[in-house]
Amino acid sequence: MVRDKYRLVEAWLGTASRNLRTAKEHAGFENWGESIQLSYDECIDLSARSALVLLDVDFPEDHRWTYSGMSGIAKQVRQGGLLTRLDANLVDIPRLLLLANFWGQFYLPVNYGYDNYSLAPPQDLFGEAEAKLAQQHALEAYGTASNLASLSDRRIESLLAKN
């Protein structure tokens, strides 16, 4: 059952990895908005979703998860006993969710700026500090999801088994 989902996770993590490299290239050219867009949207978001798919946790399809969406995820993680069975040094789900939710709030400004009344395009809203933070968080999120994806089927199934 786990490996049926693995193809999707593998594709998402492949996209996340490629776009993380591209984000770094954009940062090298001081294209901060594009760097953040790729780091967040194509790495943090896909990494969080990949981990949740592997853990059989349902999540909202929106880029920005509302309080109720996050509560639903947290409830599934808690009821499934995942926090007690996951090694937080290998797979820190609360931290991964924090990163996804934090950067999710920037989805619209990073992609479109404040286009109401032509206030500001994305490149005017974000700078080098934000791009570096996004990259640091993207590397962390990608590492977490990759660690989980690298576990064997048997290990993932044992994490999901309710005792």
Backbone bond lengths (Angstrom), bond angles and torsions (degrees), N, CA, C in turn:
res aa  C-N    CA-C-N  psi(-1)  N-CA   C-N-CA  omega(-1)  CA-C   N-CA-C  phi
1 M - - - 1.442 - - 1.529 111.26 -
2 V 1.324 117.39 -43.26 1.452 121.46 -178.58 1.519 110.19 -61.68
3 R 1.301 117.71 -42.78 1.470 120.72 -176.49 1.525 112.17 -69.68
4 D 1.327 118.68 -21.23 1.467 120.17 174.64 1.522 109.55 -62.04
5 K 1.307 116.68 -36.37 1.456 121.89 179.65 1.524 112.06 -83.13
6 Y 1.310 115.93 -17.28 1.455 119.96 -172.73 1.529 112.46 -64.27
7 R 1.313 117.36 -32.25 1.472 118.58 179.24 1.523 111.36 -61.53
8 L 1.322 117.10 -41.34 1.454 121.47 177.04 1.530 110.18 -64.77
9 V 1.307 116.36 -47.09 1.462 121.21 179.47 1.523 110.50 -61.00
10 E 1.310 116.85 -44.04 1.465 121.27 179.07 1.533 110.88 -59.55
11 A 1.326 116.63 -42.38 1.466 120.70 178.59 1.528 110.75 -65.61
12 W 1.335 116.41 -45.24 1.465 120.04 179.98 1.524 111.14 -62.65
13 L 1.325 117.36 -44.26 1.462 119.64 -179.47 1.524 111.62 -70.04
14 G 1.320 117.65 -31.27 1.466 120.43 173.78 1.522 111.15 -63.90
15 T 1.321 116.07 -43.92 1.464 120.90 176.66 1.521 110.08 -63.51
16 A 1.314 116.72 -44.29 1.466 121.24 179.44 1.520 110.79 -58.62
17 S 1.312 117.10 -44.72 1.460 121.84 -178.90 1.536 111.30 -64.53
18 R 1.309 116.71 -47.64 1.469 120.21 179.71 1.520 111.68 -61.66
19 N 1.308 116.01 -43.19 1.452 118.95 -177.66 1.522 112.68 -75.25
20 L 1.295 117.66 -23.82 1.460 120.23 173.10 1.531 109.53 -66.07
21 R 1.323 116.09 -41.66 1.467 119.54 175.69 1.528 111.07 -63.34
22 T 1.326 116.11 -42.07 1.466 120.35 178.91 1.531 110.73 -65.29
23 A 1.323 117.09 -37.79 1.468 120.98 177.74 1.527 110.23 -60.72
24 K 1.314 116.27 -40.49 1.465 120.49 178.61 1.532 110.36 -63.62
25 E 1.321 116.59 -39.22 1.464 120.37 176.90 1.529 110.65 -63.42
26 H 1.331 117.05 -43.82 1.468 120.74 177.72 1.520 110.88 -60.51
27 A 1.318 117.12 -40.14 1.462 120.49 178.59 1.530 110.19 -63.05
28 G 1.319 116.53 -36.79 1.463 120.64 177.46 1.515 112.89 -61.58
29 F 1.307 116.95 -26.76 1.469 122.11 177.80 1.529 111.78 -99.61
30 E 1.341 116.10 10.58 1.460 123.15 -179.55 1.526 113.26 60.43
31 N 1.324 115.86 31.95 1.468 122.14 171.92 1.519 107.08 -92.06
32 W 1.338 115.53 74.78 1.454 121.13 -170.49 1.521 112.76 -63.11
33 G 1.310 117.67 -44.52 1.464 120.79 -179.05 1.516 112.28 -60.13
34 E 1.336 116.10 -45.27 1.467 119.81 178.99 1.518 111.28 -65.61
35 S 1.333 115.62 -37.58 1.457 119.86 178.95 1.525 110.57 -62.41
36 I 1.325 116.62 -43.66 1.466 120.72 179.67 1.518 110.47 -67.81
37 Q 1.318 116.25 -41.81 1.466 120.12 179.90 1.521 110.34 -57.73
38 L 1.315 116.94 -46.92 1.462 120.15 -179.11 1.527 111.35 -71.02
39 S 1.333 116.89 -40.55 1.460 119.40 -179.97 1.517 110.97 -63.20
40 Y 1.345 115.56 -47.44 1.454 117.61 -179.42 1.515 111.10 -75.50
41 D 1.313 115.24 -64.64 1.455 119.81 -167.46 1.511 112.18 -63.89
42 E 1.284 116.31 -38.02 1.458 119.08 -174.65 1.519 113.26 -102.44
43 C 1.293 117.98 4.56 1.461 118.00 176.84 1.524 111.99 -132.35
44 I 1.314 117.44 -60.66 1.464 119.21 -177.36 1.523 110.57 -62.42
45 D 1.324 115.94 -48.59 1.462 120.08 -178.53 1.528 111.49 -61.47
46 L 1.318 116.67 -48.90 1.471 119.98 -178.70 1.531 111.63 -67.65
47 S 1.324 117.18 -33.49 1.468 120.20 177.94 1.523 110.70 -66.40
48 A 1.328 116.57 -45.62 1.474 119.74 178.68 1.520 110.54 -61.96
49 R 1.316 116.67 -45.86 1.464 120.04 179.89 1.525 111.61 -63.45
50 S 1.310 117.11 -37.76 1.469 121.06 178.27 1.518 110.99 -61.51
51 A 1.324 116.06 -46.76 1.460 119.77 179.92 1.527 110.91 -62.07
52 L 1.321 116.40 -42.65 1.473 119.56 -179.19 1.524 111.58 -66.45
53 V 1.313 117.75 -37.53 1.471 120.73 176.93 1.523 109.71 -61.91
54 L 1.330 116.62 -46.92 1.468 119.85 -179.46 1.523 111.77 -62.89
55 L 1.327 117.03 -29.80 1.462 121.02 -178.83 1.523 112.82 -93.26
56 D 1.323 116.92 8.52 1.468 122.48 -179.73 1.523 112.72 57.14
57 V 1.307 116.52 39.34 1.459 122.14 177.95 1.530 107.73 -106.03
58 D 1.321 115.45 122.34 1.464 120.46 177.54 1.522 109.44 -74.03
59 F 1.329 115.73 147.63 1.462 120.50 -179.30 1.522 109.48 -146.24
60 P 1.330 116.39 156.23 1.468 119.96 178.00 1.529 110.58 -65.71
61 E 1.300 116.33 150.39 1.456 120.71 179.44 1.522 112.95 -79.76
62 D 1.321 117.29 -16.68 1.457 121.23 -178.57 1.521 111.24 -63.09
63 H 1.342 114.90 155.77 1.464 118.94 175.86 1.524 111.25 -71.83
64 R 1.301 116.49 -36.95 1.461 120.43 178.56 1.520 107.77 -106.32
65 W 1.334 115.75 119.87 1.444 120.22 -179.02 1.525 109.32 -87.22
66 T 1.302 115.58 128.43 1.461 121.60 178.45 1.528 109.62 -72.39
67 Y 1.319 115.00 174.24 1.460 120.47 176.29 1.528 110.24 -57.78
68 S 1.329 116.64 -44.62 1.474 118.84 -178.80 1.526 110.73 -67.93
69 G 1.326 117.48 -34.67 1.466 120.40 176.35 1.517 111.58 -64.30
70 M 1.330 116.04 -44.50 1.468 120.42 177.83 1.524 110.76 -66.61
71 S 1.334 116.25 -37.68 1.467 119.83 177.96 1.523 110.68 -62.78
72 G 1.324 116.55 -39.96 1.458 120.68 178.04 1.516 112.22 -63.25
73 I 1.327 115.88 -40.91 1.463 120.19 177.60 1.529 109.66 -65.19
74 A 1.326 116.15 -48.50 1.465 120.94 -178.75 1.525 111.30 -59.37
75 K 1.311 115.79 -40.87 1.468 120.16 179.65 1.533 111.00 -61.68
76 Q 1.328 116.92 -43.60 1.468 120.52 179.31 1.524 111.10 -64.67
77 V 1.338 116.43 -41.99 1.464 120.59 179.79 1.525 109.83 -63.54
78 R 1.317 116.08 -45.51 1.469 120.90 -178.82 1.531 110.62 -66.64
79 Q 1.340 117.81 -49.07 1.467 121.10 -178.30 1.519 111.93 -65.01
80 G 1.318 116.03 -30.99 1.459 119.19 178.00 1.516 113.20 -78.53
81 G 1.328 116.75 -5.13 1.455 120.23 179.91 1.515 113.34 67.71
82 L 1.324 116.92 21.35 1.462 120.07 -174.29 1.523 113.01 -67.03
83 L 1.318 117.54 -34.47 1.467 119.44 -178.14 1.517 111.93 -63.63
84 T 1.320 116.68 -35.31 1.461 119.02 -179.69 1.526 112.03 -78.33
85 R 1.317 117.54 -22.61 1.464 120.29 -178.30 1.526 113.63 -96.93
86 L 1.336 117.41 -16.93 1.460 120.45 179.82 1.523 110.48 -91.40
87 D 1.303 116.10 139.05 1.456 121.59 173.25 1.526 106.95 -79.39
88 A 1.327 117.77 111.34 1.465 121.93 -175.87 1.521 112.11 -61.50
89 N 1.330 117.78 -23.74 1.463 119.59 176.44 1.519 111.57 -72.53
90 L 1.316 116.61 -24.81 1.457 121.79 179.82 1.527 111.12 -95.18
91 V 1.317 116.46 -46.22 1.462 122.13 -176.06 1.534 108.65 -138.11
92 D 1.310 116.65 96.75 1.464 121.81 -179.20 1.533 108.15 -97.09
93 I 1.330 116.07 88.16 1.464 121.55 -176.17 1.530 112.27 -63.03
94 P 1.337 120.81 -44.81 1.465 118.44 178.53 1.530 112.33 -58.32
95 R 1.311 117.19 -41.18 1.475 120.90 179.10 1.529 110.27 -65.51
96 L 1.324 116.94 -42.53 1.463 121.11 178.70 1.526 110.75 -60.73
97 L 1.316 116.86 -42.08 1.467 120.98 177.97 1.523 111.42 -66.17
98 L 1.318 116.98 -38.53 1.458 120.97 176.41 1.531 110.36 -59.49
99 L 1.326 116.48 -47.59 1.470 120.50 -179.12 1.527 111.16 -62.40
100 A 1.322 116.31 -43.88 1.468 119.77 -179.63 1.521 110.90 -63.46
101 N 1.319 116.45 -43.15 1.456 119.75 -178.54 1.534 110.94 -71.05
102 F 1.317 117.59 -39.43 1.460 121.71 178.99 1.525 110.88 -59.59
103 W 1.325 116.69 -52.48 1.470 119.61 -177.37 1.517 111.73 -76.08
104 G 1.321 117.35 -22.35 1.461 120.29 177.17 1.516 112.83 -61.39
105 Q 1.326 116.20 -30.69 1.460 118.78 -179.95 1.529 112.20 -69.14
106 F 1.324 117.21 -14.63 1.461 120.72 179.73 1.524 112.97 -99.27
107 Y 1.329 116.92 3.35 1.464 120.44 -175.84 1.536 112.27 -53.01
108 L 1.297 117.88 -52.76 1.469 120.41 -177.74 1.530 112.48 -67.29
109 P 1.344 120.09 -49.45 1.461 118.30 179.28 1.532 113.76 -61.99
110 V 1.348 117.61 -36.77 1.467 120.42 179.72 1.527 110.74 -66.98
111 N 1.318 116.75 -37.46 1.456 119.98 -177.74 1.522 113.82 -84.85
112 Y 1.328 116.86 -35.14 1.464 120.03 -171.59 1.519 114.42 -125.18
113 G 1.319 118.11 -9.38 1.458 120.42 -173.70 1.510 109.50 70.69
114 Y 1.293 114.82 -161.54 1.459 120.17 172.28 1.512 105.58 -100.85
115 D 1.331 114.41 83.00 1.460 119.32 -173.30 1.519 113.67 -79.64
116 N 1.331 117.13 -11.17 1.468 118.90 175.14 1.516 108.48 -62.64
117 Y 1.262 116.85 124.33 1.460 123.11 179.22 1.527 112.01 60.40
118 S 1.325 117.28 22.76 1.473 122.32 178.56 1.530 112.22 53.71
119 L 1.313 116.44 43.85 1.459 120.99 -175.80 1.527 112.69 -69.10
120 A 1.353 117.44 -51.46 1.463 119.14 -178.04 1.525 110.28 -163.82
121 P 1.342 117.07 134.78 1.468 120.22 173.55 1.530 110.05 -79.23
122 P 1.333 117.79 164.67 1.471 120.50 -176.93 1.533 113.36 -54.27
123 Q 1.311 118.02 -40.35 1.468 119.82 -176.26 1.533 112.96 -64.82
124 D 1.333 117.18 -18.59 1.461 119.91 177.10 1.532 112.43 -88.49
125 L 1.291 117.60 -9.87 1.458 120.96 -174.79 1.526 113.86 -97.37
126 F 1.317 117.17 -24.47 1.455 120.92 -172.58 1.522 110.46 -126.39
127 G 1.333 115.18 144.09 1.458 120.79 -179.61 1.507 112.37 -124.95
128 E 1.310 114.43 -165.66 1.453 121.69 -176.32 1.534 112.38 -61.58
129 A 1.316 116.97 -41.30 1.477 119.72 -178.57 1.527 111.02 -61.22
130 E 1.326 116.74 -43.40 1.472 120.19 179.23 1.521 110.91 -66.38
131 A 1.327 116.01 -39.04 1.471 119.82 -179.94 1.524 110.91 -65.44
132 K 1.320 117.15 -40.25 1.467 120.34 178.53 1.529 111.07 -66.21
133 L 1.331 116.05 -40.76 1.459 119.80 177.91 1.534 110.69 -64.61
134 A 1.327 116.09 -43.13 1.467 119.85 178.50 1.527 110.66 -61.37
135 Q 1.312 116.41 -41.27 1.464 119.83 179.81 1.532 110.66 -65.95
136 Q 1.327 116.93 -43.87 1.471 120.72 178.32 1.524 110.35 -59.54
137 H 1.317 116.66 -45.28 1.463 120.95 -180.00 1.525 111.14 -67.85
138 A 1.326 117.01 -36.85 1.466 120.42 178.82 1.531 110.64 -64.61
139 L 1.313 116.85 -42.80 1.472 120.04 177.72 1.525 110.99 -61.75
140 E 1.317 116.64 -40.58 1.460 121.37 178.50 1.533 111.30 -64.83
141 A 1.331 116.10 -46.74 1.466 120.61 -179.34 1.525 110.92 -64.27
142 Y 1.315 116.00 -44.60 1.465 120.29 179.73 1.537 110.53 -62.22
143 G 1.329 116.64 -41.67 1.463 120.20 178.58 1.520 112.17 -61.68
144 T 1.316 116.06 -41.71 1.466 120.81 179.20 1.528 110.77 -62.34
145 A 1.335 116.48 -49.56 1.462 120.29 -178.74 1.523 111.16 -66.18
146 S 1.314 117.37 -38.45 1.466 120.99 178.79 1.514 111.45 -65.56
147 N 1.341 116.27 -39.93 1.472 119.72 176.73 1.522 110.69 -59.25
148 L 1.319 116.03 -44.89 1.462 119.82 179.64 1.526 110.97 -65.36
149 A 1.324 116.75 -43.71 1.467 120.89 -178.90 1.526 112.40 -65.72
150 S 1.329 116.69 -24.11 1.468 119.76 -178.73 1.534 112.93 -81.47
151 L 1.321 116.96 -9.47 1.464 119.25 178.31 1.527 110.46 -68.71
152 S 1.283 116.67 152.81 1.461 121.03 178.62 1.526 110.49 -69.87
153 D 1.327 115.51 159.42 1.466 120.83 175.71 1.526 110.65 -53.83
154 R 1.317 115.51 -45.31 1.466 120.60 -177.17 1.524 110.59 -62.07
155 R 1.319 117.63 -41.29 1.464 121.36 -179.71 1.528 110.43 -66.82
156 I 1.321 117.61 -43.08 1.465 120.44 178.74 1.524 109.75 -64.61
157 E 1.329 117.35 -43.78 1.460 120.42 178.59 1.533 111.48 -61.18
158 S 1.336 116.77 -36.09 1.463 119.07 178.57 1.532 110.91 -69.74
159 L 1.325 117.21 -32.12 1.472 120.71 175.64 1.524 110.70 -65.93
160 L 1.323 115.56 -34.96 1.455 120.61 -176.31 1.515 112.68 -84.63
161 A 1.332 117.86 -18.94 1.468 121.63 -178.64 1.508 110.10 -68.99
162 K 1.310 114.82 128.05 1.468 119.60 177.07 1.516 107.86 -90.79
163 N 1.324 114.00 122.97 1.486 119.19 -176.94 1.487 112.10 -72.95
